[in-house]
């Protein structure tokens, strides 16, 4: 594919792919309503598990990571390595502000995991392990997500070849995921203050 054409089409394709939210679609198919109206209000894997159980949560995780790995494969095939983190960022933007679901979506963690799974399988495995360790220690899924995101970002940066465009795209993706969790951060800080 022509490099200029790829730079124009790939972000749009990644955004549109991220705009397909499998938890919202599966909940509708199963007659469960909208996963965004209960608990955290996030249609991500953790909230799906809370509302519908572990099997559906695992299915959503597999679908999210599979779709994201396919986007990473497309970006790897059609664009230079320096574009990889920017493809990931467009995917995350679609997941957060999905065109097909009223621009109200998830936080992007499973999508970042799936993208990294194609780009750097070792980083994806290590990221999953870091999530488990931090969650076990802190009992807060979002803190595990932050640890995993850091490992995934490092994996993408190394796979794409550290350069200013790569590092900028990776850092923006990490910042994007952190900002998507600002409600979790505020609630944790408020809870810590109340316990003093």
N, C-alpha and C positions, 0 to 999 in steps of 0.2 A: 504494500500500500504506500502511496505517496506520503512522505513525512508530514507535509503541511496539511493534507487532507485528514491524516490520522489525528493530528493535534486538534482539529476542529470536531471530528466525529466521535472520537473515543470518549472525551469527557461527557458528551451528551448520552452516548450509549451506556456508560458506567452509571450516570445519574438515573437514567430510566430503569436500568436493571435494579439499582438500589431502591427505586420507588415501588417495587413489588414487595409488599410485606406479607410474608407467608403466614404469620400468626393471625393477622386480621382476616386473611382469606380463609384459613382453616376454621377459625371460630365461626365465620359466617356459614360455611358449609355444614358445620356441626350444629348450627342453631344455638350457639353460645353467646351471641351478641358481639360486642366489641371489647377486646382485651384492654383497651385504653381507658375504660370507665371504672376499673377496680384497682385496688392496691396502689401501686406506684404510678399508674396511668401510662406505663410504658409497654409497648407491644413486643418487648424483648423476651428472651428465653426465661429469665428468672421469674418474670411476671406470669408467663404462660404456665410454668411449673406450679406456681401458687394457685392459679385458677383452674387448671385442667389436668394437672398431674405430670409426673416425670416422663411418661412415654410421649406425650404430645410435645413437651419441651424438647426432648431429644430429636423428635422429627423436625421441629422448627430449626433447631441448631444445625442439623444435617442439611436442610434445604438452604438456610442462610449461607453456611460455609461453602456448600457446593456451588451456588450461584456466584458467590464472590470469587471462588477459585476460577470459575469460567471467565469472569471479567479480567482477572489477573492474566489468564492465559491469552486472552484477546489482546490485552495491552502489551504483553511480552512479544507477541507475534507481530503486531502492527506498528509498534513505536520503539524508539530507542530506550535503553534502560533508564535513563534519567527521567522518563515520563512516568515510570511505575508508581511512585508515591502520589503523583498528581491524579493518576487513575484511581488510586485508592481513596483519595480525598473526594473525588466526584462521586464515587460509590457511597461513601459515608454521608455526603450531602443528600443523596437520593433517599437513603435510609432514614435520615433525620427529618427531611421535608419531602415526603413522597408525593409526587404528582397525582398518583392514583388514590390517595387516601387522605385528602384534605390537608396536605402539607403538615400532618402531625404523625410522626413516626417514632422510631427507636433511637438508641444511643450509639449504635454502630459497632459495638465490640465484637459480636459474632461475625460481622462482615469483614472487619479488620483481620480477624483470625482466619477466615476463609481465604482472603486475598493473600495473606502471608503463607498459608498452607501450600499454595502453588509456587510462590516465589522462593520460599525458604522453609521446607518442611521441618528441618531441625528447629528453627526458631519457633514454629508453630507448636511443636511438641514441648519445647522448653517453656514457652509462654503458657501453655495449658498447665504444666506442672507448677509454674510460679503462681498461677491463679489458685490452684488447689492449696498450696502451702500458705499463702496469705489469707485465704478464706478460712482455713483451718485455725490459723492463729488469731484472726481478728473477728471472724464470724460476720463479716460484712462483704457481700458480693462485689460491691463497687470498688472496694480497696483491692480485691483480687483482680478486678478488671484493670485497674491502674497498673499493677505489677505486670500483668500479661501484656498490656499495651506497650509498655516500655521495652519488653523483650521482643515483641513483634516488630516494633519500629526499628530496633537495632538490626533485626534480621533483614528487613526490607532495605535499609540503608547499605548494609554490607553486600547484599545480593545485587543491588543496582549500581554499586560502586560509589563510595562517598564522594560527593561533589556538592558545590553550593546549591544547585537546583534540587538535588536529591535530598539533602539535609533540610532545606526549606520546606519541601513537600512533606517529609516525614514529621518534622516538628509541628507543622500546621495540623496534620492528622491527629497527632497526640493531643495538642491543645484543643482541637475540636471535640475529641472524646471526653476530655476532662471537663470542658464547659458544658457538655451534655449531661454531666453528673452533678452540676452545681447544687441542685436540690438535695441530693444525697449528702453532699459536703456540708451544706447549711444545717441539715437536720442532725448530722453527727456532731457538729460543733455545738449546736444548741443543747443536745442531749448531754454532752460532756460538761457543759456549764451548769446544767441543772443538777448533775450528780456531785458537784463540788460543795 
